[in-house]
Amino acid sequence: MTATETAKKTAPKKAVKAKATKVQDTQKLRIRVRAYESKVLDASVKQIIDTARRFEAIILGPIPLPTEIKRYTVNRASFIYKDAREQFEMRVHKRLVDIVNPNAKLIEALTNLSLPSGVDIDVKMA
């Protein structure tokens, strides 16, 4: 190592100025939709998006989230055939839709929306 290389390593580094980011007053309506059947789920999400587009809202999504798989193993017989087992699974499909800066009319329209049974909706303001 030469003297210039050691001088470069020991020299103080210039401080990097952090840029101040402008904080925006944006509200976001985060809608998580869950269902056991993916076709019913996609139809429900399409209905939510169509309602939001009618009120000219900015929509981010639908974002598919990982499918949650619950597996269950049970004995087929209770006494003699202990080694015989059956396996069942339940798949929960999920989608995420963000609506930026929702207005009161849009929120009212989304609450009055009738969706098919088996579709679970979680709505959060962020």
MDAnalysis code that builds the backbone (N, CA, C; Angstrom):
import MDAnalysis as mda
import numpy as np

u = mda.Universe.empty(378, n_residues=126, atom_resindex=np.repeat(np.arange(126), 3), trajectory=True)
u.add_TopologyAttr("name", ["N", "CA", "C"] * 126)
u.add_TopologyAttr("resid", np.arange(1, 127))
u.add_TopologyAttr("resname", ["MET", "THR", "ALA", "THR", "GLU", "THR", "ALA", "LYS", "LYS", "THR", "ALA", "PRO", "LYS", "LYS", "ALA", "VAL", "LYS", "ALA", "LYS", "ALA", "THR", "LYS", "VAL", "GLN", "ASP", "THR", "GLN", "LYS", "LEU", "ARG", "ILE", "ARG", "VAL", "ARG", "ALA", "TYR", "GLU", "SER", "LYS", "VAL", "LEU", "ASP", "ALA", "SER", "VAL", "LYS", "GLN", "ILE", "ILE", "ASP", "THR", "ALA", "ARG", "ARG", "PHE", "GLU", "ALA", "ILE", "ILE", "LEU", "GLY", "PRO", "ILE", "PRO", "LEU", "PRO", "THR", "GLU", "ILE", "LYS", "ARG", "TYR", "THR", "VAL", "ASN", "ARG", "ALA", "SER", "PHE", "ILE", "TYR", "LYS", "ASP", "ALA", "ARG", "GLU", "GLN", "PHE", "GLU", "MET", "ARG", "VAL", "HIS", "LYS", "ARG", "LEU", "VAL", "ASP", "ILE", "VAL", "ASN", "PRO", "ASN", "ALA", "LYS", "LEU", "ILE", "GLU", "ALA", "LEU", "THR", "ASN", "LEU", "SER", "LEU", "PRO", "SER", "GLY", "VAL", "ASP", "ILE", "ASP", "VAL", "LYS", "MET", "ALA"])
u.atoms.positions = np.array([
    [0.844, -1.169, 0.000],
    [0.000, 0.000, 0.000],
    [0.892, 1.237, 0.000],
    [0.567, 2.168, -0.850],
    [1.375, 3.374, -0.940],
    [0.845, 4.434, 0.020],
    [1.586, 5.512, 0.159],
    [1.221, 6.584, 1.081],
    [-0.048, 7.300, 0.631],
    [-0.237, 7.420, -0.670],
    [-1.444, 8.111, -1.151],
    [-2.702, 7.285, -0.885],
    [-2.595, 5.938, -0.960],
    [-3.749, 5.077, -0.699],
    [-4.156, 5.149, 0.772],
    [-3.154, 5.178, 1.681],
    [-3.491, 5.270, 3.106],
    [-4.047, 6.647, 3.439],
    [-3.587, 7.678, 2.737],
    [-4.101, 9.020, 2.979],
    [-5.558, 9.125, 2.525],
    [-5.889, 8.438, 1.433],
    [-7.264, 8.448, 0.951],
    [-8.193, 7.743, 1.931],
    [-7.706, 6.659, 2.546],
    [-8.547, 5.904, 3.475],
    [-8.761, 6.654, 4.780],
    [-7.741, 7.380, 5.228],
    [-7.850, 8.072, 6.509],
    [-8.472, 9.458, 6.381],
    [-8.595, 9.974, 5.175],
    [-9.166, 11.318, 4.983],
    [-10.649, 11.295, 5.369],
    [-11.111, 12.372, 6.022],
    [-12.529, 12.407, 6.409],
    [-13.423, 12.490, 5.174],
    [-14.532, 11.766, 5.246],
    [-15.466, 11.745, 4.118],
    [-16.379, 12.954, 4.201],
    [-16.803, 13.410, 3.038],
    [-17.693, 14.560, 2.989],
    [-19.082, 14.139, 3.456],
    [-19.686, 14.998, 4.220],
    [-21.035, 14.715, 4.709],
    [-22.035, 14.877, 3.573],
    [-22.908, 13.922, 3.458],
    [-23.921, 13.959, 2.417],
    [-25.155, 14.631, 2.995],
    [-25.599, 15.672, 2.303],
    [-26.785, 16.383, 2.774],
    [-28.033, 15.581, 2.414],
    [-28.880, 15.394, 3.392],
    [-30.131, 14.682, 3.157],
    [-31.146, 15.648, 2.567],
    [-31.760, 15.222, 1.511],
    [-32.764, 16.056, 0.871],
    [-34.056, 15.978, 1.672],
    [-34.621, 17.108, 1.942],
    [-35.881, 17.149, 2.681],
    [-37.005, 16.776, 1.727],
    [-37.728, 15.733, 2.084],
    [-38.840, 15.311, 1.243],
    [-40.098, 16.047, 1.669],
    [-40.862, 16.389, 0.701],
    [-42.087, 17.126, 0.958],
    [-43.163, 16.147, 1.430],
    [-43.695, 16.395, 2.604],
    [-44.721, 15.527, 3.162],
    [-46.062, 15.918, 2.563],
    [-46.705, 14.953, 1.953],
    [-47.977, 15.222, 1.309],
    [-49.105, 14.748, 2.213],
    [-50.220, 15.423, 2.130],
    [-51.389, 15.039, 2.901],
    [-52.250, 14.097, 2.068],
    [-51.734, 12.915, 1.815],
    [-52.496, 11.950, 1.041],
    [-53.041, 10.887, 1.980],
    [-54.298, 10.601, 1.796],
    [-54.915, 9.513, 2.526],
    [-55.053, 8.341, 1.575],
    [-54.992, 7.155, 2.157],
    [-55.085, 5.971, 1.336],
    [-56.093, 5.021, 1.976],
    [-56.999, 4.526, 1.181],
    [-57.966, 3.541, 1.635],
    [-57.441, 2.183, 1.198],
    [-57.033, 1.345, 2.140],
    [-56.449, 0.041, 1.831],
    [-57.509, -1.034, 2.048],
    [-57.860, -1.723, 0.980],
    [-58.899, -2.743, 1.021],
    [-58.259, -4.106, 0.777],
    [-58.399, -5.000, 1.780],
    [-57.929, -6.384, 1.631],
    [-59.142, -7.279, 1.460],
    [-59.173, -8.022, 0.374],
    [-60.307, -8.885, 0.061],
    [-59.820, -10.330, 0.103],
    [-60.580, -11.191, 0.811],
    [-60.211, -12.603, 0.948],
    [-61.401, -13.475, 0.591],
    [-61.137, -14.619, -0.062],
    [-62.202, -15.565, -0.398],
    [-61.581, -16.933, -0.648],
    [-62.430, -17.957, -0.560],
    [-61.974, -19.321, -0.819],
    [-61.909, -19.623, -2.312],
    [-62.745, -18.973, -3.107],
    [-62.764, -19.206, -4.547],
    [-62.187, -17.988, -5.271],
    [-61.245, -18.240, -6.159],
    [-60.556, -17.128, -6.815],
    [-61.455, -16.398, -7.815],
    [-62.377, -17.108, -8.467],
    [-63.250, -16.458, -9.450],
    [-64.212, -15.494, -8.771],
    [-64.750, -15.896, -7.626],
    [-65.657, -15.024, -6.869],
    [-64.887, -13.814, -6.355],
    [-63.655, -14.058, -5.940],
    [-62.802, -12.979, -5.438],
    [-62.497, -11.965, -6.536],
    [-62.135, -12.440, -7.710],
    [-61.820, -11.529, -8.818],
    [-63.046, -10.727, -9.258],
    [-64.224, -11.359, -9.223],
    [-65.455, -10.642, -9.577],
    [-65.755, -9.549, -8.545],
    [-65.511, -9.831, -7.266],
    [-65.744, -8.846, -6.211],
    [-64.780, -7.673, -6.326],
    [-63.506, -7.972, -6.605],
    [-62.503, -6.918, -6.760],
    [-62.838, -6.046, -7.977],
    [-63.307, -6.672, -9.045],
    [-63.694, -5.917, -10.238],
    [-64.863, -4.981, -9.921],
    [-65.793, -5.449, -9.108],
    [-66.931, -4.626, -8.712],
    [-66.476, -3.432, -7.867],
    [-65.503, -3.649, -6.976],
    [-64.952, -2.562, -6.146],
    [-64.238, -1.542, -7.028],
    [-63.449, -2.018, -7.982],
    [-62.693, -1.125, -8.858],
    [-63.634, -0.323, -9.766],
    [-64.684, -0.967, -10.272],
    [-65.652, -0.252, -11.115],
    [-66.352, 0.851, -10.332],
    [-66.672, 0.572, -9.065],
    [-67.298, 1.588, -8.218],
    [-66.345, 2.753, -7.988],
    [-65.078, 2.465, -7.746],
    [-64.094, 3.528, -7.516],
    [-63.850, 4.344, -8.780],
    [-63.874, 3.700, -9.932],
    [-63.665, 4.426, -11.197],
    [-64.827, 5.349, -11.524],
    [-66.039, 4.975, -11.088],
    [-67.195, 5.846, -11.313],
    [-67.026, 7.192, -10.617],
    [-66.320, 7.176, -9.469],
    [-66.083, 8.406, -8.716],
    [-64.715, 9.015, -9.028],
    [-64.078, 8.548, -10.103],
    [-62.801, 9.066, -10.614],
    [-61.706, 9.083, -9.554],
    [-61.557, 7.978, -8.856],
    [-60.520, 7.850, -7.837],
    [-59.273, 7.212, -8.449],
    [-58.139, 7.459, -7.814],
    [-56.882, 6.858, -8.245],
    [-56.779, 5.492, -7.569],
    [-56.630, 4.444, -8.386],
    [-56.645, 3.074, -7.882],
    [-55.280, 2.444, -8.092],
    [-54.772, 1.808, -7.059],
    [-53.535, 1.038, -7.145],
    [-53.893, -0.419, -6.901],
    [-53.734, -1.245, -7.895],
    [-54.030, -2.656, -7.699],
    [-55.010, -3.147, -8.742],
    [-55.546, -4.291, -8.594],
    [-55.463, -5.225, -7.474],
    [-54.121, -5.964, -7.451],
    [-53.569, -6.063, -6.269],
    [-52.298, -6.742, -6.067],
    [-52.596, -8.119, -5.487],
    [-52.226, -9.198, -6.178],
    [-52.459, -10.529, -5.613],
    [-51.463, -10.821, -4.497],
    [-51.976, -11.186, -3.346],
    [-51.138, -11.570, -2.212],
    [-50.984, -13.088, -2.206],
    [-50.001, -13.617, -1.498],
    [-49.803, -15.069, -1.489],
    [-51.028, -15.820, -0.963],
    [-51.325, -16.945, -1.605],
    [-52.461, -17.763, -1.199],
    [-52.111, -18.503, 0.081],
    [-52.999, -18.381, 1.057],
    [-52.788, -19.039, 2.348],
    [-53.368, -20.449, 2.248],
    [-52.546, -21.473, 2.499],
    [-52.981, -22.866, 2.385],
    [-52.967, -23.489, 3.775],
    [-54.135, -23.975, 4.202],
    [-54.248, -24.668, 5.481],
    [-54.469, -26.141, 5.182],
    [-53.561, -27.004, 5.663],
    [-53.659, -28.434, 5.397],
    [-54.024, -29.172, 6.675],
    [-54.911, -30.146, 6.524],
    [-55.345, -30.965, 7.650],
    [-55.189, -32.440, 7.283],
    [-54.630, -33.223, 8.186],
    [-54.497, -34.661, 7.992],
    [-55.303, -35.353, 9.078],
    [-56.177, -36.267, 8.670],
    [-57.032, -36.984, 9.620],
    [-56.919, -38.480, 9.368],
    [-57.205, -39.273, 10.416],
    [-57.232, -40.730, 10.258],
    [-58.466, -41.122, 9.458],
    [-58.278, -42.059, 8.533],
    [-59.401, -42.526, 7.735],
    [-60.267, -43.487, 8.557],
    [-59.617, -44.301, 9.322],
    [-60.328, -45.238, 10.200],
    [-59.831, -45.013, 11.623],
    [-60.667, -45.349, 12.581],
    [-60.300, -45.035, 13.964],
    [-59.612, -46.181, 14.689],
    [-59.739, -47.434, 14.210],
    [-59.220, -48.536, 15.026],
    [-58.187, -49.379, 14.298],
    [-58.590, -50.151, 13.328],
    [-57.681, -51.137, 12.735],
    [-56.715, -50.502, 11.741],
    [-57.216, -49.701, 10.826],
    [-56.389, -49.144, 9.754],
    [-55.848, -47.773, 10.156],
    [-54.945, -47.788, 11.146],
    [-54.398, -46.530, 11.659],
    [-53.503, -45.828, 10.637],
    [-52.896, -46.595, 9.730],
    [-51.960, -45.997, 8.780],
    [-52.666, -45.279, 7.628],
    [-53.950, -45.553, 7.449],
    [-54.694, -44.904, 6.366],
    [-55.095, -43.503, 6.813],
    [-54.702, -42.515, 6.029],
    [-54.987, -41.125, 6.385],
    [-55.516, -40.380, 5.178],
    [-56.292, -39.336, 5.458],
    [-56.792, -38.459, 4.408],
    [-56.245, -37.069, 4.645],
    [-55.979, -36.362, 3.554],
    [-55.468, -35.006, 3.671],
    [-56.420, -34.042, 2.974],
    [-56.725, -32.952, 3.668],
    [-57.596, -31.918, 3.131],
    [-56.856, -30.598, 3.190],
    [-57.238, -29.680, 2.321],
    [-56.641, -28.351, 2.370],
    [-57.676, -27.297, 2.032],
    [-57.495, -26.121, 2.641],
    [-58.323, -24.960, 2.358],
    [-57.397, -23.883, 1.821],
    [-57.764, -23.313, 0.694],
    [-56.971, -22.248, 0.098],
    [-57.712, -20.932, 0.252],
    [-57.018, -19.942, 0.803],
    [-57.602, -18.615, 0.976],
    [-56.856, -17.676, 0.029],
    [-57.570, -17.187, -0.986],
    [-56.992, -16.271, -1.967],
    [-57.185, -14.844, -1.466],
    [-56.186, -13.986, -1.706],
    [-56.232, -12.615, -1.196],
    [-55.849, -11.628, -2.288],
    [-56.469, -10.449, -2.235],
    [-56.128, -9.344, -3.130],
    [-56.073, -8.058, -2.309],
    [-55.265, -7.118, -2.771],
    [-55.102, -5.835, -2.102],
    [-55.382, -4.720, -3.106],
    [-56.251, -3.775, -2.708],
    [-56.589, -2.636, -3.563],
    [-56.383, -1.370, -2.742],
    [-55.624, -0.422, -3.269],
    [-55.424, 0.878, -2.624],
    [-56.151, 1.943, -3.425],
    [-56.866, 2.807, -2.715],
    [-57.540, 3.940, -3.337],
    [-56.952, 5.200, -2.709],
    [-56.348, 6.050, -3.540],
    [-55.662, 7.245, -3.062],
    [-56.655, 8.405, -3.005],
    [-56.634, 9.124, -1.892],
    [-57.496, 10.285, -1.643],
    [-58.978, 10.014, -1.935],
    [-59.595, 9.114, -1.189],
    [-61.015, 8.851, -1.431],
    [-61.882, 9.988, -0.888],
    [-62.980, 10.250, -1.566],
    [-63.907, 11.265, -1.074],
    [-65.057, 10.578, -0.335],
    [-65.921, 11.366, 0.267],
    [-66.991, 10.827, 1.109],
    [-67.997, 10.020, 0.289],
    [-68.282, 10.466, -0.928],
    [-69.244, 9.752, -1.766],
    [-68.737, 8.365, -2.138],
    [-67.445, 8.274, -2.405],
    [-66.852, 6.982, -2.748],
    [-66.914, 6.021, -1.564],
    [-66.600, 6.506, -0.370],
    [-66.631, 5.652, 0.819],
    [-68.051, 5.172, 1.087],
    [-69.034, 6.058, 0.893],
    [-70.431, 5.676, 1.084],
    [-70.861, 4.629, 0.056],
    [-70.410, 4.786, -1.187],
    [-70.753, 3.823, -2.235],
    [-70.117, 2.463, -1.963],
    [-68.898, 2.466, -1.422],
    [-68.230, 1.198, -1.117],
    [-68.882, 0.482, 0.066],
    [-69.389, 1.243, 1.041],
    [-70.053, 0.599, 2.182],
    [-71.404, 0.020, 1.780],
    [-72.072, 0.619, 0.793],
    [-73.367, 0.112, 0.337],
    [-73.239, -0.975, -0.725],
    [-72.025, -1.341, -1.071],
    [-71.781, -2.343, -2.112],
    [-72.165, -3.723, -1.594],
    [-72.952, -4.457, -2.375],
    [-73.335, -5.812, -1.969],
    [-72.449, -6.809, -2.699],
    [-71.683, -7.559, -1.931],
    [-70.765, -8.541, -2.489],
    [-71.271, -9.943, -2.168],
    [-70.870, -10.954, -2.948],
    [-71.350, -12.313, -2.703],
    [-70.871, -12.864, -1.356],
    [-71.600, -13.865, -0.873],
    [-71.212, -14.474, 0.400],
    [-69.905, -15.236, 0.212],
    [-69.133, -15.326, 1.261],
    [-67.836, -15.987, 1.206],
    [-66.695, -15.053, 0.893],
    [-66.992, -13.757, 0.766],
    [-65.961, -12.767, 0.491],
    [-65.805, -11.893, 1.740],
    [-64.586, -11.858, 2.275],
    [-64.290, -11.092, 3.481],
    [-63.521, -9.839, 3.089],
    [-63.925, -8.696, 3.652],
    [-63.298, -7.417, 3.294],
    [-62.782, -6.739, 4.559],
    [-61.528, -6.276, 4.523],
    [-60.935, -5.462, 5.586],
    [-60.583, -4.113, 4.984],
    [-61.101, -3.033, 5.558],
    [-60.846, -1.687, 5.053],
    [-60.104, -0.896, 6.113],
    [-58.986, -0.269, 5.742],
    [-58.201, 0.549, 6.653],
    [-57.853, 1.866, 5.989],
    [-57.838, 2.912, 6.780],
    [-57.369, 4.214, 6.299],
    [-55.909, 4.356, 6.705],
    [-55.076, 4.664, 5.744],
    [-53.647, 4.827, 6.045],
    [-53.175, 6.184, 5.565],
])
